[in-house]
Amino acid sequence: MNLLVIGLMIAASLGTWLFRQHRLNALLVISVLALYALQPAGSGGLEIALPTATILLVLGAWWLTAPAPSRGDGSTLLLIVAAAVLVPLLSTIIDGSLFRQIILVPPFLAALAAGTLAVGTLTRTEDDAARHRLALAFVGLIVLLLVVIKMPALQRAFTQAWTDITRQPSFPGWQWLGFSYVAFRLMHVLLDYRSGRLKPVRLRDFALYVVFYPALAAGPIDRVEHFTRELGQPRARSAEALTSGAIRIARGLLKKFVLADSLAYLALNPQLVAQTTGPYRTISTWLMVYAYAFQIYLDFSGYTDVAIGIGQLAGIRLPENFTTPYLKRNITAFWNSWHITLSTWFRNYFFTPFSRSLMQTPLRERRLLIILVAQVSTMVLIGLWHGIALNFVLWGAWHGVGLWLNRWLVDQTRGWNDYVQSRPRLAQAMNVLSIVTTFHFVAVGWIFFALPDMGLIGKALAGLVGLGG
């Protein structure tokens, strides 16, 4: 998001209050329009196909998990379709470059739509077992799509196939706007449906939950029950709400466009690491690591502040995603404060069920090993969510082992902790030491995250301790 997009979102959020009783419908239309309008240009002819695929996935997941259509769902469907058609038509009127995309409906989208209709005809609404199996298959489809967009080799293969089908020049490295977050919202709903925890949700509320425009590109990943509860709350435009939202947006803009963008000139990146040599290499490497640690925090949390602030202007409270993570005493507390909604999602839907399943195996006698396997596996998956590459696997493993070591140390030092807490000055000193240690553990881990090349990772790590040339 740039300043122009943020400004338009602010104006749109304020404008929805003019519709009074139809405010939520207005928010849905804006969200669908944003889905198309914000899709990155130069996506190799996919500017229409990818947002349309998002809408089809949303409709398919809602149809699968809804026990029966409720009043108003039909008009909502027409509203979504009308909004989805509007942007491509306007683009074609302005310049005819998208005309072929509208005419040449991609085969995979047609297959998806036909498959949805066919399954809807063959699967009875009351056949819970069949629908639960289909929900699991839907989760598998979403995971497959995530793998394709996160793995460069598969993305290049898809790009070539797309070029062969449409006869349009395509570009490798295309982006699917918001899909990383859309995918986790949809999987949350589908998995809760399978476990019986999902309550019925109207189509309007469901679609708005998945593609709500402030949270589309950078999260947070809300839970459907929290979001729909927010939609049901009576809201009135008040000076207090507008002021709170404006302050939150201003704070986010300061973080992202002033502080983070300034630190980017000094922050860890492949070019700077490759060029760093000489007697001051250790100091330079540490400065790059510190700059990157704060840049990525200010950048990510800044966008989150903007999203939450715009949501407040629209009358919807999004969940917090960062709470001073670099001031935490241990790595567990850090992950309870960093990208909270993502780490919570993985804890609920992977770590807990996976560790429980391991407890049903012969490994149950080795509790610490189970925790190690579960935590490393969870953190590696979080790393792969950012991109399917070895450096993200190493970053995830670094944090997974760190979480396990922290838990082991807590178990081993309970007596020492009681001793420290009984002495205020010692406790204060240990608190500061713990914060500094945790911060440096996280900061060093960013080397794996920021550098895709193993040679550069080795050079940066060696630079921290004055080794190498």
C-alpha positions as a printed Julia matrix, in Angstrom:
469×3 Matrix{Float64}:
   0.0     0.0     0.0
   1.2     3.49   -0.83
   0.0     6.84    0.49
  -2.53    7.29   -2.31
  -4.12    3.88   -1.64
  -4.21    4.56    2.1
  -5.84    7.94    1.46
  -8.51    6.33   -0.74
  -9.18    3.68    1.92
  -9.59    6.36    4.58
 -12.03    8.27    2.37
 -13.94    5.07    1.57
 -14.23    4.13    5.26
 -15.58    7.56    6.14
 -17.9     7.51    3.13
 -19.6     4.29    4.16
 -21.28    6.09    7.05
 -23.39    7.97    4.47
 -25.19    4.72    3.67
 -26.43    4.21    7.27
 -28.43    0.96    7.16
 -26.49   -0.3     4.13
 -23.04    0.49    5.56
 -21.95   -3.17    5.65
 -23.03   -3.69    2.05
 -21.01   -0.62    1.11
 -17.97   -2.06    2.92
 -18.39   -5.32    1.0
 -18.55   -3.55   -2.36
 -15.45   -1.5    -1.52
 -13.62   -4.67   -0.45
 -14.42   -6.46   -3.73
 -13.43   -3.38   -5.74
 -10.17   -3.16   -3.78
  -9.47   -6.83   -4.49
  -9.3    -6.04   -8.2
  -7.96   -2.49   -8.08
  -5.02   -3.35   -5.8
  -3.92   -6.47   -7.65
  -0.32   -5.61   -8.67
   0.07   -4.53  -12.29
   2.37   -6.54  -14.5
   1.02   -9.88  -13.27
   1.31  -11.33  -16.75
  -2.36  -11.17  -17.68
  -3.52  -12.41  -14.27
  -4.91   -9.09  -13.02
  -8.49  -10.31  -13.52
  -7.98  -14.03  -13.01
  -6.41  -13.89   -9.53
  -9.02  -11.66   -7.83
 -11.75  -13.71   -9.53
 -10.18  -16.88   -8.17
 -10.24  -15.33   -4.68
 -13.95  -14.6    -5.01
 -14.69  -18.11   -6.24
 -12.78  -19.6    -3.32
 -14.71  -17.38   -0.89
 -18.06  -18.38   -2.4
 -17.07  -22.05   -2.47
 -15.97  -22.07    1.18
 -19.13  -20.24    2.26
 -21.4   -22.58    0.31
 -19.66  -25.59    1.82
 -19.88  -24.4     5.44
 -23.3   -22.73    5.35
 -26.08  -25.14    6.44
 -28.62  -23.31    4.25
 -28.81  -19.92    2.54
 -30.36  -17.24    4.71
 -32.48  -14.28    3.77
 -30.51  -11.75    1.78
 -27.75  -14.14    0.61
 -29.07  -14.05   -2.97
 -28.93  -10.27   -3.18
 -25.47  -10.34   -1.6
 -24.28  -12.74   -4.3
 -25.57  -10.39   -7.0
 -23.85   -7.48   -5.26
 -20.51   -9.33   -5.21
 -20.8   -10.28   -8.89
 -21.73   -6.72   -9.88
 -18.77   -5.28   -7.97
 -16.43   -7.91   -9.44
 -17.5    -7.0   -12.99
 -17.27   -3.23  -12.44
 -13.48   -2.83  -12.21
 -12.62   -4.87  -15.33
 -15.26   -2.99  -17.33
 -13.98    0.38  -16.17
 -10.43   -0.7   -16.99
 -11.51   -1.73  -20.46
 -13.27    1.61  -21.03
 -10.19    3.53  -19.89
  -7.78    1.4   -21.92
  -8.52   -1.75  -23.85
  -5.59   -3.7   -22.45
  -7.74   -5.92  -20.26
 -10.31   -6.82  -22.9
  -8.72  -10.18  -23.73
  -8.59  -11.1   -20.03
 -12.35  -10.62  -19.75
 -13.11  -12.62  -22.89
 -10.59  -15.43  -22.29
 -11.82  -16.92  -19.03
  -8.95  -19.09  -17.74
  -9.7   -22.82  -17.89
  -8.78  -23.37  -14.24
 -11.36  -20.8   -13.12
 -14.02  -22.36  -15.31
 -13.15  -25.79  -13.91
 -13.35  -24.47  -10.36
 -16.79  -22.96  -10.95
 -18.07  -26.09  -12.71
 -16.68  -28.29   -9.95
 -18.42  -26.23   -7.28
 -21.76  -26.51   -9.06
 -21.32  -30.24   -9.66
 -20.46  -30.99   -6.04
 -23.33  -28.8    -4.9
 -25.7   -30.89   -7.0
 -24.31  -34.26   -5.9
 -23.75  -33.57   -2.2
 -26.83  -33.28   -0.05
 -26.89  -30.48    2.49
 -27.63  -32.91    5.3
 -24.77  -35.24    4.34
 -22.33  -33.96    6.96
 -19.72  -36.67    6.38
 -19.44  -35.89    2.67
 -19.28  -32.16    3.29
 -16.58  -32.65    5.93
 -14.52  -34.65    3.46
 -15.04  -31.94    0.88
 -13.96  -29.3     3.4
 -10.71  -31.18    3.91
 -10.21  -31.36    0.14
 -10.84  -27.61   -0.03
  -8.12  -27.06    2.58
  -5.81  -29.21    0.46
  -6.59  -27.06   -2.6
  -5.77  -23.88   -0.67
  -2.49  -25.36    0.59
  -1.61  -26.38   -2.97
  -2.24  -22.85   -4.21
  -0.07  -21.48   -1.4
   2.75  -23.83   -2.38
   2.52  -22.7    -6.01
   2.74  -18.99   -5.21
   5.43  -19.47   -2.54
   7.72  -21.76   -4.58
   9.51  -19.95   -7.44
   9.93  -23.08   -9.58
   6.22  -23.94   -9.48
   5.31  -20.32  -10.07
   7.47  -20.26  -13.19
   5.86  -23.48  -14.42
   2.38  -22.02  -13.86
   3.43  -18.82  -15.64
   4.56  -20.79  -18.68
   1.32  -22.8   -18.73
  -0.68  -19.57  -18.47
   1.28  -18.07  -21.38
   0.64  -21.16  -23.52
  -3.11  -21.01  -22.81
  -3.75  -17.28  -23.19
  -1.0   -16.45  -25.7
  -0.22  -13.43  -23.54
   3.3   -12.59  -22.34
   3.58  -13.39  -18.63
   6.08  -12.42  -16.01
   7.67  -14.68  -13.39
   7.34  -13.53   -9.81
   3.71  -12.41  -10.05
   1.86  -11.73   -6.81
  -1.62  -12.8    -5.75
  -2.91   -9.9    -3.69
  -3.69  -10.89   -0.13
  -3.85  -14.62   -0.79
  -1.5   -15.5     2.09
  -4.03  -13.96    4.47
  -7.16  -15.01    2.56
  -5.92  -18.62    2.64
  -5.55  -18.69    6.42
  -8.95  -17.12    6.99
 -10.58  -19.68    4.73
  -8.71  -22.61    6.29
  -9.69  -21.37    9.77
 -13.36  -21.44    8.75
 -13.13  -24.83    7.03
 -11.27  -26.47    9.92
 -13.68  -25.04   12.48
 -16.56  -26.32   10.35
 -15.06  -29.82   10.38
 -14.64  -29.71   14.15
 -18.19  -28.44   14.72
 -17.09  -25.11   16.2
 -18.32  -22.91   13.36
 -21.61  -21.08   13.77
 -23.69  -20.18   10.69
 -22.47  -17.03    8.94
 -24.37  -14.97    6.37
 -22.74  -14.62    2.95
 -22.31  -10.85    3.35
 -20.52  -11.22    6.68
 -18.44  -14.18    5.48
 -17.24  -12.47    2.29
 -16.51   -9.22    4.13
 -14.53  -11.16    6.74
 -12.3   -12.78    4.12
 -11.63   -9.75    1.89
 -12.06   -6.77    4.24
  -9.96   -4.18    2.42
  -7.79   -2.71    5.24
  -6.57   -6.19    6.25
  -6.32   -7.63    2.74
  -2.65   -7.0     1.99
  -0.98   -7.2     5.41
  -3.38   -8.73    7.93
  -4.14   -9.18   10.74
  -5.76  -12.61   10.43
  -8.98  -12.17   12.38
 -11.24  -14.98   13.54
 -14.63  -15.18   11.88
 -16.56  -15.21   15.17
 -14.78  -12.06   16.37
 -15.24  -10.27   13.04
 -18.94  -11.11   12.7
 -19.48  -10.08   16.31
 -17.95   -6.71   15.42
 -20.3    -6.42   12.46
 -23.26   -7.04   14.74
 -22.3    -4.33   17.2
 -24.31   -1.1    16.91
 -21.87    1.53   15.68
 -22.22    5.27   15.39
 -19.72    7.71   13.96
 -18.24    9.57   16.91
 -15.46   12.08   17.37
 -13.73    9.7    19.79
 -13.7     6.81   17.28
 -12.52    9.05   14.44
  -9.77   10.54   16.58
  -8.61    7.12   17.76
  -8.54    5.79   14.21
  -6.72    8.86   12.89
  -4.06    8.63   15.6
  -3.54    4.95   14.87
  -3.16    5.64   11.16
  -0.74    8.51   11.8
   1.36    6.27   14.04
   1.46    3.6    11.37
   2.45    6.08    8.66
   5.26    7.39   10.85
   6.53    3.87   11.49
   6.37    2.74    7.86
   7.09    5.74    5.67
   9.47    7.68    7.92
  11.29    5.32   10.27
  11.23    1.98    8.42
  11.96    3.48    5.03
  14.88    5.44    6.51
  16.33    2.35    8.18
  16.08    0.46    4.88
  19.21    2.25    3.64
  21.24    0.68    6.46
  19.38   -2.58    6.96
  20.65   -6.06    6.22
  20.37   -6.99    2.54
  22.37   -9.16    0.1
  24.11   -6.21   -1.58
  25.34   -4.62    1.65
  26.53   -7.94    3.1
  28.42   -8.79   -0.09
  30.16   -5.38   -0.07
  31.03   -5.32    3.64
  34.75   -5.87    4.16
  37.63   -4.33    6.06
  38.54   -3.73    9.69
  35.11   -2.35   10.61
  33.21   -5.32    9.21
  32.0    -6.54   12.61
  30.6    -3.15   13.57
  29.01   -2.74   10.14
  27.4    -6.19   10.29
  25.91   -5.56   13.72
  24.6    -2.17   12.58
  22.93   -3.83    9.58
  21.38   -6.48   11.82
  20.05   -3.89   14.27
  18.73   -1.72   11.43
  16.95   -4.68    9.84
  15.45   -5.82   13.14
  13.81   -2.44   13.67
  13.01   -1.89   10.02
  11.01   -5.1     9.68
   9.19   -4.43   12.95
   8.35   -0.81   12.07
   7.36   -1.75    8.52
   5.08   -4.64    9.47
   3.59   -3.13   12.61
   3.2     0.19   10.78
   1.03   -1.42    8.12
  -0.92   -3.18   10.86
  -1.53    0.13   12.66
  -2.82    1.63    9.41
  -5.15   -1.35    8.84
  -6.5    -1.21   12.39
  -6.96    2.56   12.16
  -8.84    2.35    8.84
 -10.96   -0.42   10.34
 -11.8     1.85   13.27
 -12.9     4.58   10.86
 -15.19    2.0     9.23
 -16.57    0.96   12.63
 -14.79   -2.41   12.85
 -12.13   -3.28   15.43
  -9.45   -5.57   14.05
  -7.3    -7.6    16.48
  -3.89   -6.42   17.64
  -0.92   -8.02   15.93
   2.11   -6.54   17.74
   2.57   -5.6    21.41
   6.13   -4.37   22.04
   7.74   -7.71   21.02
  11.33   -6.51   21.45
  10.73   -5.78   25.14
   9.87   -9.36   26.07
  11.94  -11.44   28.49
  12.02  -14.68   26.49
  11.38  -16.04   23.02
   7.99  -17.49   24.0
   6.79  -14.07   25.12
   8.21  -12.61   21.91
   6.08  -14.93   19.78
   3.04  -14.11   21.89
   3.62  -10.47   20.87
   4.91  -10.72   17.28
   2.45  -11.32   14.43
   0.05  -12.51   17.11
  -2.75  -13.61   14.8
  -0.46  -15.78   12.66
   1.3   -17.45   15.59
  -2.07  -18.02   17.28
  -3.42  -19.61   14.09
  -0.52  -22.06   13.92
  -0.74  -22.83   17.63
  -4.47  -23.64   17.34
  -4.47  -25.51   14.05
  -1.07  -27.17   13.9
   1.04  -27.16   17.07
  -1.68  -28.3    19.49
  -3.22  -31.08   17.33
   0.2   -32.21   16.09
   1.7   -32.47   19.59
  -1.43  -34.3    20.79
  -1.13  -36.78   17.93
   2.51  -37.39   18.85
   1.36  -38.18   22.38
  -0.54  -41.14   20.91
   2.69  -42.64   19.56
   5.57  -44.44   21.33
   7.2   -41.0    21.68
   4.76  -40.16   24.5
   7.37  -41.27   27.02
   9.73  -38.58   25.74
   7.8   -35.37   26.37
  10.69  -32.99   25.66
  11.33  -34.64   22.29
   7.67  -34.26   21.36
   7.79  -30.57   22.26
  10.98  -30.12   20.23
   9.54  -31.83   17.14
   6.24  -29.94   17.4
   7.81  -26.52   17.97
  10.44  -26.87   15.24
   7.82  -28.18   12.79
   5.47  -25.3    13.62
   8.13  -22.62   13.23
   9.45  -24.14    9.99
   5.92  -23.97    8.57
   5.68  -20.32    9.64
   8.97  -19.76    7.84
   7.68  -21.51    4.71
   4.58  -19.31    4.82
   6.89  -16.41    3.99
   8.44  -18.33    1.1
   9.46  -21.87    0.22
  13.24  -21.55    0.42
  16.04  -22.94    2.57
  16.71  -19.65    4.36
  13.13  -19.55    5.66
  13.45  -23.16    6.83
  16.59  -22.19    8.76
  14.87  -19.14   10.23
  11.96  -21.28   11.39
  14.27  -23.93   12.83
  16.26  -21.22   14.68
  13.1   -20.05   16.43
  11.74  -23.55   16.97
  14.91  -24.64   18.77
  14.91  -21.35   20.68
  11.36  -21.94   21.9
  12.27  -25.45   23.0
  15.41  -24.26   24.83
  13.42  -21.58   26.61
  10.88  -24.14   27.81
  13.65  -26.49   28.94
  15.44  -23.69   30.81
  12.23  -22.63   32.54
  11.75  -26.2    33.77
  15.35  -26.44   34.94
  15.58  -23.09   36.75
  12.35  -22.81   38.71
  14.22  -22.64   42.0
  16.61  -20.0    40.66
  13.69  -17.92   39.39
  12.07  -17.94   42.84
  15.4   -16.85   44.33
  15.72  -13.97   41.84
  12.17  -12.75   42.32
  12.71  -12.48   46.06
  15.49   -9.91   45.46
  14.11   -6.83   43.64
  17.42   -5.41   42.41
  18.63   -8.76   41.13
  15.24   -9.35   39.53
  15.43   -5.99   37.76
  18.94   -6.71   36.48
  17.92  -10.18   35.27
  14.88   -8.7    33.57
  17.04   -6.27   31.59
  19.52   -9.03   30.75
  16.69  -11.32   29.59
  15.23   -8.62   27.32
  18.63   -7.86   25.78
  19.39  -11.56   25.26
  16.0   -12.27   23.69
  16.3    -9.27   21.38
  19.72  -10.37   20.15
  18.53  -13.94   19.61
  15.7   -12.62   17.42
  17.95  -10.09   15.68
  20.57  -12.69   14.72
  17.76  -14.89   13.43
  16.76  -12.16   10.97
  19.98  -12.95    9.06
  18.39  -16.23    7.89
  15.18  -14.39    7.02
  16.76  -11.53    5.06
  19.47  -13.33    3.08
  18.44  -15.97    0.5
  21.97  -17.15   -0.23
  23.75  -19.57    2.12
  27.13  -18.0     1.34
  25.88  -14.57    2.39
  24.31  -16.03    5.54
  27.66  -17.57    6.47
  29.48  -14.31    5.74
  27.06  -12.29    7.89
  27.25  -14.73   10.81
  31.04  -14.75   10.58
  31.03  -10.96   10.45
  29.18  -10.77   13.77
  32.12  -12.39   15.55
  34.92  -10.86   13.49
  35.73  -13.89   11.36
  36.41  -13.9     7.65
  37.62  -11.08    5.47
